[in-house]
Amino acid sequence: MFEIGPSLMCADLGNLERDVRELDQAGVDFYHIDVMDGEFVPNFTLGPDIVKRVRGITQKPLDLHLMVNSPERYVSMFADAGANRIAVHAESTTNLQGTLSAIRSAGLEAGLAISPATSLDVLDYLYDVTDYIVLMTVNPGFAGQHFIESMYGKISNLKTRLTECGLDTPIEVDGNIGAQTVPECARRGATRFIGGTSAIFRSDASLADNVEHMRALFAQVMPAS
């Protein structure tokens, strides 16, 4: 029901293979890879070489979040590198529907990333080309930000919209997802959780222990069997 995806932007890139193998062993569900171009957001992060490298280590899904201008230019590049799904921002392209369709045509799942300031109305003409939704709970571009409390309500509103449309589209939450935020996000309708410095890559415990702790948080919202 709930899935955990470590954000590799927060990993020890000098020991990436070690971290990915440890996380595989811990039973994570997928890997989240942030791609930033220094233009759409004022930061630079991971690229196709890292995607290829991770693809060579694990068979788990690679979940790419493109924070770049004109992401349609890079779909085939990241598909060839081994991505399984790609999310793009509504503001990043002049042809959002075409970009999501191109991702699907490449054999990948297409995701729509929604920033805190972006209205959910952007979804109105995109439900049929959107396989999952990344709801940002911080402003995109940097790790270590504070969770924006009003995003709880946005998760609820998004879940309501999807339900009214008869859809069960996965809601992925990204941004300061940890012990203080996971249970409420899950109660509101989130099903995929990106773990960064607030959860998976905390320095006070092992990666495996952090994954186990994050899974234990889901028990707070799952009905007893």
C-alpha positions in Angstrom: 0.0 0.0 0.0 2.8 2.5 0.9 6.1 2.7 -0.9 9.5 4.1 0.2 11.9 5.7 -2.3 15.2 7.0 -1.0 16.3 10.3 -2.6 19.7 9.7 -4.0 20.5 13.4 -4.0 21.0 12.9 -0.3 23.2 9.7 -0.5 26.9 9.5 -0.1 27.8 9.7 -3.8 31.3 8.6 -3.1 29.9 5.4 -1.8 26.8 5.2 -4.0 27.1 1.5 -4.8 27.4 0.6 -1.1 24.4 2.7 -0.2 22.2 1.4 -2.9 23.1 -2.2 -2.1 22.3 -1.6 1.6 19.0 0.0 0.7 18.1 -2.8 -1.6 18.8 -5.2 1.2 16.6 -3.1 3.5 13.7 -3.5 1.1 13.1 -0.1 -0.3 10.6 0.0 -3.2 12.2 2.4 -5.7 14.9 5.1 -6.0 14.2 8.8 -6.5 16.6 10.7 -8.6 16.5 14.5 -8.7 17.7 16.2 -11.9 18.2 20.0 -11.8 19.6 22.2 -14.5 20.5 25.4 -12.6 17.8 27.3 -14.6 14.4 25.9 -13.6 15.7 25.8 -10.0 18.9 27.4 -8.8 20.8 24.2 -8.2 22.6 21.4 -10.1 22.3 17.7 -9.2 22.3 14.3 -10.8 22.4 13.4 -14.5 22.2 10.5 -16.9 25.6 9.1 -15.9 24.3 8.6 -12.3 21.1 7.0 -13.6 23.1 4.5 -15.6 25.3 3.8 -12.7 22.4 3.1 -10.4 20.7 1.0 -13.0 23.8 -1.2 -13.1 23.4 -1.8 -9.3 19.7 -2.4 -8.8 16.7 -3.7 -10.6 14.3 -1.6 -8.5 12.3 1.2 -10.3 14.2 4.5 -10.9 11.9 7.4 -10.3 13.2 10.6 -11.9 12.1 14.1 -11.0 13.1 16.6 -13.7 13.5 20.1 -12.4 14.6 21.4 -15.7 13.4 23.7 -18.5 12.0 22.0 -21.6 12.2 18.5 -20.1 11.0 17.0 -23.4 14.5 17.4 -24.7 15.8 14.8 -22.2 13.2 12.1 -22.2 15.0 9.7 -24.6 18.3 10.3 -22.8 17.0 9.3 -19.4 14.9 6.4 -20.9 18.1 5.0 -22.4 19.9 5.5 -19.1 17.5 3.2 -17.4 14.7 5.3 -15.9 11.3 3.7 -15.2 9.3 6.8 -14.7 9.8 10.6 -15.1 8.0 13.4 -13.5 8.0 17.0 -14.9 6.7 20.3 -13.6 3.8 22.1 -15.1 5.8 25.3 -15.5 8.8 23.7 -17.2 7.4 23.3 -20.7 5.0 25.0 -23.1 3.6 21.6 -24.1 2.9 19.7 -20.9 0.4 17.3 -22.3 2.8 16.5 -25.2 5.7 16.0 -22.8 3.8 13.6 -20.6 2.7 11.7 -23.7 6.3 11.5 -24.9 7.3 10.0 -21.6 4.7 7.3 -22.1 5.6 6.8 -25.7 9.2 6.0 -24.5 7.7 3.2 -22.4 8.0 5.0 -19.1 5.4 6.1 -16.5 4.6 9.8 -16.8 4.4 11.9 -13.6 3.2 15.4 -13.0 5.2 17.3 -10.3 3.2 20.0 -8.5 5.0 22.7 -6.5 3.5 24.3 -3.4 2.4 27.4 -5.3 1.0 25.4 -8.3 -2.8 25.0 -8.4 -4.3 21.5 -8.6 -6.4 22.9 -11.5 -3.5 22.1 -13.8 -4.6 18.5 -13.6 -8.0 19.2 -15.2 -6.9 18.3 -18.8 -4.1 15.9 -17.9 -5.6 13.0 -16.0 -5.5 10.7 -19.0 -1.8 11.2 -19.6 -0.7 11.2 -15.9 0.4 7.9 -14.3 1.3 9.4 -10.9 1.6 12.8 -9.2 4.5 14.2 -7.2 3.2 16.7 -4.7 6.1 18.8 -3.4 5.8 19.6 0.3 8.7 22.1 0.1 9.8 24.4 -2.7 11.8 22.6 -5.3 15.6 22.9 -5.6 17.2 22.1 -2.3 17.3 19.4 0.4 16.8 20.2 4.1 13.9 22.6 3.9 11.0 22.7 6.4 7.7 21.0 5.5 5.0 23.4 4.4 2.1 22.7 6.7 -0.6 23.8 4.3 0.4 20.9 2.0 -1.5 18.5 4.2 -4.7 20.1 3.0 -3.4 20.0 -0.6 -2.9 16.3 -0.3 -6.4 15.8 0.9 -7.8 18.0 -1.9 -5.8 16.1 -4.5 -7.0 12.7 -3.2 -10.6 14.0 -3.3 -10.3 15.1 -6.9 -8.8 11.8 -7.9 -11.6 9.9 -6.1 -14.3 12.0 -7.7 -12.8 11.1 -11.1 -12.8 7.4 -10.2 -9.0 7.4 -10.2 -6.5 5.7 -7.9 -3.5 7.6 -9.2 -0.5 7.3 -6.8 0.3 10.4 -4.9 4.0 10.8 -4.2 5.1 13.3 -1.5 8.5 14.9 -1.6 10.1 17.3 0.8 11.0 16.9 4.5 9.3 13.5 4.7 10.1 12.0 8.1 8.7 10.9 11.4 6.8 14.1 12.0 5.1 14.1 8.6 4.7 10.6 7.2 1.7 9.5 9.3 -0.4 12.6 8.4 0.6 12.5 4.8 -0.5 8.9 4.6 -3.8 9.6 6.4 -4.5 12.3 3.8 -3.9 10.0 0.8 -0.2 9.9 0.0 1.0 6.4 -1.1 4.7 7.0 -2.1 7.2 8.7 0.2 10.5 10.2 -0.8 13.0 9.7 2.1 15.9 12.2 2.2 17.9 13.8 5.0 14.8 13.7 7.3 14.3 10.0 7.1 16.5 7.6 5.2 19.8 9.4 5.2 19.8 10.5 8.9 23.3 10.2 10.3 22.2 8.9 13.7 21.3 5.4 12.5 22.1 2.9 9.7 20.3 3.1 6.4 18.6 -0.2 7.2 17.4 1.0 10.6 16.1 4.2 9.0 14.1 2.3 6.4 12.7 0.1 9.1 11.7 3.1 11.2 10.0 4.7 8.3 8.0 1.6 7.6 7.0 1.5 11.2 5.4 4.9 10.8 2.9 3.4 8.3 1.5 1.2 11.1 0.1 4.3 12.6 -2.4 4.7 9.7 -3.0 1.1 8.6 -6.0 -0.7 10.1 -5.2 -3.6 12.4 -5.5 -7.0 10.6 
